[in-house]
């Protein structure tokens, strides 16, 4: 399905990004992973991708560092020659009630989740426009659609990602670049593990599908949106949330 394509997945060292990278590799894509550092976890993902036959490489880059983004994304383009699919998945939370949010809690979340997405996309958009094709997938959140108490900074960053997604879709549709957002609900990863088993179970019980999401649930949608089967879909926000936002 993705033979001959090169995909870049930010935040591919674990969780949702890892599942997306593996799903792409299974379908024949070469996958470049971007993570903050060359951790053991990230190296392990590369080994899994290589085992699937992908020419996978790991790039250490903090997406909140503009200079690093420019340099590393240019390196990826040089190394692979072309980038066909970009998944902006790197993200963080710094949850607190509004009065308790420090300046850095606001800045860090906006800088990684929203500005990081804009920066990394900017780094590849000219090359995609020149090749007259590209797929951009931005990982937003159901919280960006519905809001969430205790996550004002995070929800704002994820709502911003939706506005960015629609704008890129309008600006680059004529160049055959599609840009869509995925809004996951509550997916079992390290990010959500902090809530604890009891709270997770309580949330799962309230969901129409009665269970938490798996990273693979999100990866299945990412794979569809990245494929030619979705060639007439752009500017959309699609939820993978077990019915959380009905
Ligand atoms: P994890 O915390 O498990 O993984 C986060 C990933 O992002 C890691 O690979 C991490 O790399 C990378 N990352 C974090 N900060 C940076 C940075 N500054 N620069 C580069 N990479 C960075 O998260 P999830 O897999 O749970 O989440 C993935 C995405 O999905 C996020 O955008 C999140 O907001 C979104 N999402 C998650 C939901 C959930 O329920 N889990 C729900 C809705 C949306 P490293 O290993 O180097 O730290």
Boltz pocket constraint, residues with backbone or C-beta under 6 A from the ligand:
constraints:
  - pocket:
      binder: B
      contacts: [[A, 10], [A, 11], [A, 12], [A, 13], [A, 14], [A, 15], [A, 16], [A, 17], [A, 34], [A, 35], [A, 36], [A, 37], [A, 39], [A, 42], [A, 61], [A, 62], [A, 63], [A, 64], [A, 88], [A, 89], [A, 90], [A, 91], [A, 92], [A, 112], [A, 139], [A, 140], [A, 141], [A, 142], [A, 183], [A, 184], [A, 185], [A, 186], [A, 187], [A, 188], [A, 189], [A, 190], [A, 191], [A, 192]]
      max_distance: 6.0
